[in-house]
């Protein structure tokens, strides 16, 4: 006997990353690269006092084990349509015969009585399982008695908690379905070191962690840090460890954001006064320094401080002048001229389509010399049209080139 899947190919994750590079040659920008690369599904993580549970479909395995004399093998059920129903067909059985079987999710088998189903007149047993995935754990007031349904988005089941006190929490996922009851299993993206449930630690939210030297609070017209969004990937974790954050070389609060490729940036508003720091790899003191000494600078008033690292080039920069051992980064373009992404893809970022005035997806000057600008963003599968625009005004006069790039995912 044998079994076959409903469809031979399992759908790939819909989460992709778009990476674009433009190069400035003789004063004219031209696209160098526009490609899509599959991004790894993000596992459960903690951030700013919340837990973000993630269960990618690609990490879910459903099997059915026969419990009858005529069928005592295991069959894998898949969800090729991504509709939440897992199916399989077991062939070579006795037509009209009833067979017993048990469902298992990620190796954890259902408890209680087995399920039963009959083979059709061709001797094919058609199995179907439609679970509701939930999460439970010590993060809620019930201490794990309550269950919270996960919502399927872009190939990953997800749930976000409210703000939580700092501490360690245990949790598990549950596959619930009529007939099988609840099947409780650990997080495949965060397997437990001991015990049946996964564990995760929530650090105190930034609002609950006043730095050793408080950052300046900008007024309505005062300085503000650059709005940076951490992008998928990044080979390293770079941290700014300094006098303004307690010399914590593994701080998440001052970890540099990965913007694209091997490029990282940190942005903050610091108070007036004397400041010292190093740029280090998280948990170590390896990285960039002033020949082993600290970088140092003085501020006469609260100011925005931007620090940049291009790991591939092995170079770092700061936006301030006269910092010994750390060159100043002086952009070649003004903010009004800066390249940004425009097109129907803008709707993914909460912007109107083809609206340069609303475009906030800015390219990054990764070589610090205005020659190459890069952009990376995670996007769902689809077809997008886009152009690179220099500035936020009249699109017709600021398009890089004459053609619209169309990218299929």
Order of alpha helices (4+ residues) and beta strands (2+ residues): beta-beta-beta-beta-beta-beta-beta-beta-beta-beta-beta-beta-beta-beta-beta-beta-beta-beta-beta-beta-beta-beta-beta-beta-beta-beta-beta-beta-beta-beta-beta-beta
